[in-house]
Amino acid sequence: MKILFIKALLDEVKEVTVFVDEKGFVTKVKGGVFKELCKEFECSDLTEYGVALPGFIDIHTHLRGLELAYKEDEESGTKAAARGGYTAIVDMPNTKPRINNFNALKLKLEKLNANAYTDFGVAISPPLDRDFNEFKLLVKRSEVVAVGELFPEELNTLPQVIEVMAQAKIKKPVLIHPEHISFISECEKGFRWLCRPLEAELKSLIEVYRIVSNNFRHIPIHITHATNPVSIVYAKKLGFTVDTTPHYIYLSNEEEYSKGCIAKVNPPLRHSSTRNIMTEYIGYVDAISTDHAPHSITEKSQDFNACPPGIASIEIAPSLMLNLVSKNVIDLNTLIRLLSLGPSKILGLEKWGCADTGCIASYTIVNLEKSWVIDSSNFYSKACYSPYDGLRIRGSVEATIIRGTVVHLNGEIVSKPIGKPFGCLNYDSGQPT
């Protein structure tokens, strides 16, 4: 049994004592702080650090690892995630080897089970050889929580992906990268929004809707990292869930021009006028993801046309969102929905980060008033660079609790790797199994 003393956001902020069993589930909650319990149980007093919110989840993370471990690996990436306030992440499959077969999945799970500091789920890719027999078995695995993200060149596999999932009676989300390959070309820095235009996103959404409406509409489709209000509204109208990322809210083609490859990403940063309007549409999305996409600094230092796209921000994304709370762009309830409740709903998770009996005791503790300056040289991530360097923001993540264990406290990782596949956490009448 573990005891947590936290300031919980219930009908108001209250100090509570949370009892957590050995599996990480809440067994009882009492109002107030009862220090005498520490004579008998292991206690963690987090009341001085801020308010405990339901644990944040990133549904779109590129941990790299395996043959791409020089960019990021399961240890460095999940340490960065925990420091950022994430209690769980979904690892994307476009690594080497690609996670579209049993051997690759086995390797990835071995690395995650040994080295992850957060809980995790794995996304898988469709097979390149069009043999979906193995895919059908893979998608049933409890550790596998999603399919995709399907890139533009993979969109033609979507009909078979949906058919196989429907036959297997699997309703895991399929993540779509919203750009249609027929609209993609390249431009110089600062102008990529012209060569990968809004039409690329809309054409992709239209094509996805055509496919799912002609096949099995009940398979959940999730549009990830939408870059503009039109795509967000249209995706919702079509019945899809949708997320965006902090960099489409904070950054624009101006940063792409001034910072070069550090701000190069797919889909591209939009014109500053689009970026300005995005702040008004945050409430329309179902979640905020990071699309954490680390590369080595050597790769990011190449000529702009040759360097790989991707912004690595998992260590700071929740704090960037807290900054929007301080600016009254969103309220705290919206932040909780975007970083915790929305992602858990998309993934079909139940009782994540709540304070009732049977809940998973994973919480993110935030200080809404703390002001600080982003400095990527201090990152746990191997991607020690950022287009946000030097930005002063208000709001910080002070602690990350995963299934009752304090993993991150005051900027430091303070536990060993404890991550588990959250797809394996089940309930029976409200009790953990």
C-alpha positions in Angstrom: 0.0 0.0 0.0 1.2 3.5 -0.9 -0.2 6.8 0.4 -0.3 10.0 -1.6 -1.0 13.4 -0.1 -2.1 15.7 -3.0 -4.1 18.8 -3.7 -6.9 17.3 -6.0 -9.1 19.3 -8.3 -12.5 18.0 -7.3 -15.5 20.5 -7.1 -12.7 22.7 -5.7 -9.0 22.3 -4.9 -8.8 20.1 -1.7 -6.1 18.3 0.1 -6.8 14.6 0.1 -5.2 11.3 1.1 -5.2 8.7 -1.6 -4.6 5.0 -0.8 -3.0 3.1 -3.7 -2.6 -0.7 -3.9 0.5 -2.6 -5.1 -0.9 -2.6 -8.7 -1.3 1.2 -8.8 -5.1 1.5 -8.3 -6.9 3.8 -5.9 -8.5 1.8 -3.1 -9.7 4.8 -0.9 -9.7 8.6 -0.8 -10.1 10.6 2.4 -10.4 14.4 2.7 -7.4 15.9 4.5 -3.8 14.8 5.1 -3.2 12.0 7.6 0.6 12.0 8.3 0.2 9.3 11.0 -0.3 6.8 8.2 3.3 7.2 7.3 4.4 5.1 10.3 2.8 2.1 8.6 2.9 2.9 4.9 5.1 4.5 2.2 4.0 8.1 1.9 4.6 10.8 -0.7 3.5 14.3 0.2 3.0 16.4 -3.0 0.8 19.1 -1.5 3.4 21.8 -1.7 4.1 21.3 -5.4 0.8 22.3 -6.9 -2.5 20.9 -8.1 -2.8 17.2 -9.1 -4.6 16.8 -12.5 -5.6 13.6 -14.2 -2.4 12.1 -15.7 -1.5 13.5 -19.1 -1.3 11.1 -22.1 0.4 11.7 -25.4 -1.3 9.7 -28.2 1.4 10.5 -30.8 5.1 10.0 -29.8 8.1 8.9 -31.8 10.4 7.2 -29.3 12.6 6.0 -32.2 14.8 3.3 -30.5 16.0 0.0 -32.0 18.2 0.9 -35.0 17.3 4.6 -34.6 18.3 4.8 -31.0 20.9 7.5 -31.8 18.0 9.9 -32.3 16.1 8.9 -29.2 15.4 5.7 -27.3 12.8 4.2 -25.0 14.7 5.4 -21.9 15.5 8.9 -22.9 12.2 9.5 -24.6 10.1 8.3 -21.7 12.2 10.2 -19.2 11.6 13.3 -21.2 7.9 12.4 -21.3 7.7 12.0 -17.6 9.5 15.2 -17.0 7.0 16.9 -19.3 4.1 15.5 -17.2 3.0 12.6 -19.3 2.0 9.5 -17.4 1.5 7.5 -20.6 2.5 7.7 -24.3 1.6 5.9 -27.6 4.8 5.0 -29.5 4.5 5.4 -33.3 5.8 2.5 -35.5 7.9 4.2 -38.2 11.2 3.1 -36.7 13.8 0.6 -37.9 12.7 -2.2 -38.1 9.2 -0.9 -38.8 6.6 -2.2 -36.3 4.5 -4.2 -38.7 5.5 -7.8 -37.8 5.8 -10.0 -34.7 9.6 -9.9 -34.5 9.7 -6.1 -34.6 6.9 -5.8 -32.0 8.7 -8.2 -29.8 11.9 -6.1 -29.9 10.1 -2.9 -29.3 8.1 -4.4 -26.3 11.3 -5.8 -24.8 12.9 -2.3 -24.9 9.8 -0.6 -23.5 9.3 -3.1 -20.7 12.9 -2.8 -19.6 13.4 1.0 -20.0 10.1 2.9 -20.0 9.5 5.5 -17.3 5.9 6.1 -18.3 3.1 3.6 -19.2 2.8 3.0 -22.9 0.9 1.6 -25.8 2.3 0.7 -29.2 0.9 1.6 -32.6 1.6 -0.7 -35.5 1.9 -0.1 -39.3 0.1 -2.0 -42.0 2.3 -4.5 -43.9 4.2 -3.3 -46.9 3.8 -6.6 -48.7 0.0 -6.5 -48.5 -0.1 -9.8 -46.5 -2.6 -8.9 -43.8 -2.6 -12.3 -42.0 0.1 -11.3 -39.5 -1.5 -7.8 -39.2 -4.8 -9.4 -38.1 -3.0 -11.2 -35.2 -0.9 -8.1 -34.3 -3.8 -5.7 -34.0 -5.5 -8.0 -31.4 -2.5 -7.7 -29.0 -3.4 -5.8 -25.9 -0.1 -3.9 -26.0 -1.2 -2.6 -29.5 -3.5 0.3 -28.9 -3.7 2.0 -32.4 -2.8 1.6 -36.0 -0.8 4.3 -37.8 0.0 7.0 -38.1 -0.7 6.2 -41.8 1.5 8.5 -43.9 0.4 9.8 -47.3 2.1 7.0 -49.2 0.3 4.4 -47.0 -3.2 5.8 -47.3 -4.0 3.2 -50.1 -3.8 0.5 -47.4 -6.6 2.0 -45.4 -9.5 -0.1 -47.0 -7.8 -3.3 -46.1 -6.8 -2.1 -42.6 -10.4 -1.3 -41.9 -11.7 -4.5 -43.4 -9.3 -6.6 -41.3 -10.1 -4.7 -38.1 -13.8 -5.1 -38.7 -13.5 -8.8 -39.3 -11.5 -9.1 -36.1 -14.0 -6.9 -34.2 -11.3 -4.6 -33.1 -12.2 -0.9 -32.5 -8.8 0.6 -31.9 -8.2 4.1 -33.5 -6.5 4.4 -36.9 -4.3 7.5 -36.9 -4.1 9.4 -40.2 -1.4 11.9 -41.2 -3.6 14.4 -43.1 -1.8 15.2 -46.3 -2.7 13.7 -49.7 0.3 12.6 -51.7 -0.9 14.3 -54.9 -0.6 17.8 -53.3 2.9 17.4 -51.8 6.0 19.1 -53.1 8.8 21.1 -51.5 9.8 24.7 -51.2 12.5 26.7 -49.6 12.4 27.5 -45.9 9.6 29.7 -44.8 7.5 28.8 -47.8 6.7 25.1 -47.3 3.1 25.9 -46.4 2.7 26.8 -50.1 4.0 23.5 -51.4 2.2 21.3 -48.8 -1.0 23.5 -48.8 -4.3 23.3 -46.9 -5.7 21.5 -49.9 -3.4 18.5 -49.1 -5.2 18.1 -45.8 -8.7 18.5 -47.1 -8.1 16.1 -50.0 -6.8 13.6 -47.4 -9.9 14.0 -45.2 -12.2 13.5 -48.2 -10.3 10.4 -49.3 -10.4 8.9 -45.8 -14.1 9.6 -45.5 -14.8 8.0 -49.0 -12.9 4.9 -47.9 -14.6 4.5 -44.5 -18.1 5.3 -45.7 -17.8 2.6 -48.4 -16.5 0.1 -45.9 -16.9 -0.2 -42.2 -17.9 3.1 -40.7 -17.6 2.0 -37.0 -13.8 1.8 -37.0 -12.6 4.9 -35.2 -10.6 7.3 -37.4 -8.3 9.8 -35.7 -6.8 12.8 -37.6 -3.5 13.7 -36.0 -1.7 17.0 -35.9 -4.2 19.1 -37.9 -2.6 22.4 -38.8 -5.5 24.8 -39.4 -9.1 25.5 -38.3 -10.6 24.4 -41.6 -9.2 20.9 -41.3 -10.2 20.7 -37.6 -13.8 21.7 -38.3 -14.1 19.5 -41.4 -12.7 16.5 -39.6 -15.2 16.9 -36.8 -18.0 17.3 -39.3 -17.0 14.0 -41.0 -17.3 12.2 -37.6 -13.5 11.8 -36.9 -11.6 12.7 -33.8 -8.8 15.1 -34.3 -5.8 16.6 -32.5 -3.3 19.3 -33.0 0.1 20.1 -31.5 1.5 23.1 -29.7 3.8 24.0 -32.6 0.8 24.7 -34.8 -0.5 27.1 -32.1 2.8 28.8 -31.2 4.9 28.7 -34.4 4.5 29.8 -38.0 6.4 29.9 -41.3 8.3 32.9 -39.8 10.0 30.5 -37.4 10.6 28.0 -40.2 12.4 30.8 -42.1 14.4 32.2 -39.1 15.3 28.9 -37.4 15.6 26.6 -40.4 15.5 22.9 -39.8 14.9 23.2 -36.1 11.4 24.3 -37.1 10.9 22.0 -40.1 8.0 19.6 -39.7 5.4 17.7 -41.6 2.7 19.0 -42.2 4.5 22.3 -42.3 4.1 25.3 -40.1 1.4 27.5 -41.5 1.4 31.2 -42.3 1.3 33.4 -39.2 -2.3 34.5 -39.9 -3.4 30.8 -39.7 -1.3 30.3 -36.6 -3.1 33.3 -35.0 -6.5 31.9 -35.7 -5.6 28.4 -34.4 -5.7 29.7 -30.8 -9.5 30.3 -31.2 -10.1 26.7 -32.3 -8.3 24.8 -29.6 -11.5 23.9 -28.0 -12.7 22.1 -31.1 -10.1 19.4 -31.0 -10.3 16.2 -29.0 -6.8 16.1 -27.8 -3.4 17.8 -27.9 -0.6 15.5 -29.0 3.1 16.3 -29.4 4.2 14.4 -32.5 7.5 14.3 -30.7 9.9 13.6 -33.6 13.5 13.7 -32.5 16.6 13.6 -34.7 20.3 14.0 -34.0 21.6 17.5 -34.0 23.9 16.4 -36.9 20.9 15.6 -39.0 19.1 18.8 -38.0 22.2 20.8 -39.0 22.1 19.7 -42.6 21.1 21.9 -45.4 17.4 22.8 -45.1 16.3 20.9 -48.2 18.1 17.7 -47.0 17.4 17.7 -43.3 14.7 15.5 -41.8 11.4 17.1 -40.6 10.3 16.9 -37.0 9.9 19.0 -33.8 10.8 17.4 -30.4 8.7 18.9 -27.7 7.4 16.2 -25.4 9.4 17.6 -22.5 7.7 21.0 -22.7 4.3 20.5 -24.5 2.1 20.4 -21.4 3.8 23.5 -20.0 3.2 25.3 -23.3 -0.5 24.5 -22.8 -0.4 25.7 -19.2 1.0 28.9 -20.6 -2.2 29.2 -22.6 -4.2 28.9 -19.4 -2.2 31.7 -17.9 -3.1 33.9 -20.9 -6.8 33.0 -20.7 -6.7 31.3 -24.1 -8.1 28.1 -22.5 -9.4 27.3 -19.1 -8.1 24.5 -16.8 -11.0 22.2 -17.6 -10.2 22.5 -21.3 -6.6 21.7 -20.6 -7.5 18.6 -18.6 -9.8 17.4 -21.5 -7.1 18.0 -24.1 -4.2 16.4 -22.3 -5.9 13.6 -20.3 -9.6 12.9 -20.7 -9.7 13.3 -24.5 -6.7 11.1 -25.2 -8.0 8.4 -22.8 -11.4 8.5 -24.5 -9.8 8.1 -27.9 -7.8 5.1 -26.7 -10.7 3.6 -24.9 -9.1 3.8 -21.4 -11.3 3.9 -18.4 -10.8 5.5 -15.0 -7.5 7.1 -15.9 -6.1 9.7 -13.4 -9.3 10.0 -11.3 -9.5 9.9 -7.5 -12.3 7.4 -7.1 -12.0 3.8 -6.0 -10.8 1.6 -8.9 -9.1 4.5 -10.7 -5.5 4.3 -12.0 -3.5 6.5 -9.6 -1.6 8.5 -12.3 -1.5 12.2 -11.9 0.3 15.3 -13.2 1.0 18.0 -10.6 1.2 21.5 -12.0 2.1 24.9 -10.8 0.0 27.4 -12.6 1.9 30.5 -11.4 5.6 29.5 -11.9 7.3 31.5 -14.6 10.4 30.1 -16.4 12.4 30.1 -19.6 12.7 27.1 -21.9 16.3 25.9 -22.3 16.7 22.7 -24.4 20.3 22.1 -23.2 18.7 20.7 -20.0 16.4 18.2 -21.7 16.4 14.5 -20.9 15.6 13.9 -24.5 18.6 13.3 -26.8 17.1 16.1 -29.0 18.7 18.9 -27.1 17.5 21.7 -29.4 14.2 23.5 -29.7 12.5 26.2 -31.7 11.1 27.4 -28.3 14.5 28.1 -26.7 14.5 31.4 -24.8 10.7 31.6 -24.6 9.4 32.6 -21.2 6.2 30.9 -20.2 4.0 30.7 -17.1 2.9 27.3 -15.8 5.1 24.3 -15.1 4.8 20.6 -14.4 6.3 19.9 -11.0 5.7 16.2 -10.5 4.5 13.1 -12.4 2.9 10.2 -10.5 2.4 6.9 -12.3 0.3 4.3 -10.7 1.1 5.7 -7.2 4.8 6.1 -7.8 6.5 9.5 -8.0 8.6 9.2 -11.2 9.4 12.9 -11.8 9.7 15.6 -9.1 10.9 19.1 -9.4 12.6 18.6 -12.8 14.4 15.3 -11.9 13.6 11.7 -12.6 13.4 10.1 -9.2 12.5 6.4 -9.8 13.6 3.5 -11.8 11.8 2.5 -15.0 8.3 1.3 -14.0 6.3 1.7 -17.3 3.8 -0.9 -18.3 1.6 -1.4 -21.4 -1.7 0.4 -20.4 -3.6 -1.8 -22.9 -3.1 -4.6 -20.3 -4.8 -2.8 -17.5 -8.4 -4.2 -17.2 -11.2 -3.9 -14.7 -13.9 -6.1 -13.4 -16.8 -4.3 -11.6 -14.5 -1.4 -10.8 -11.7 -3.6 -9.4 -8.3 -4.0 -11.0 -7.4 -7.4 -12.4 
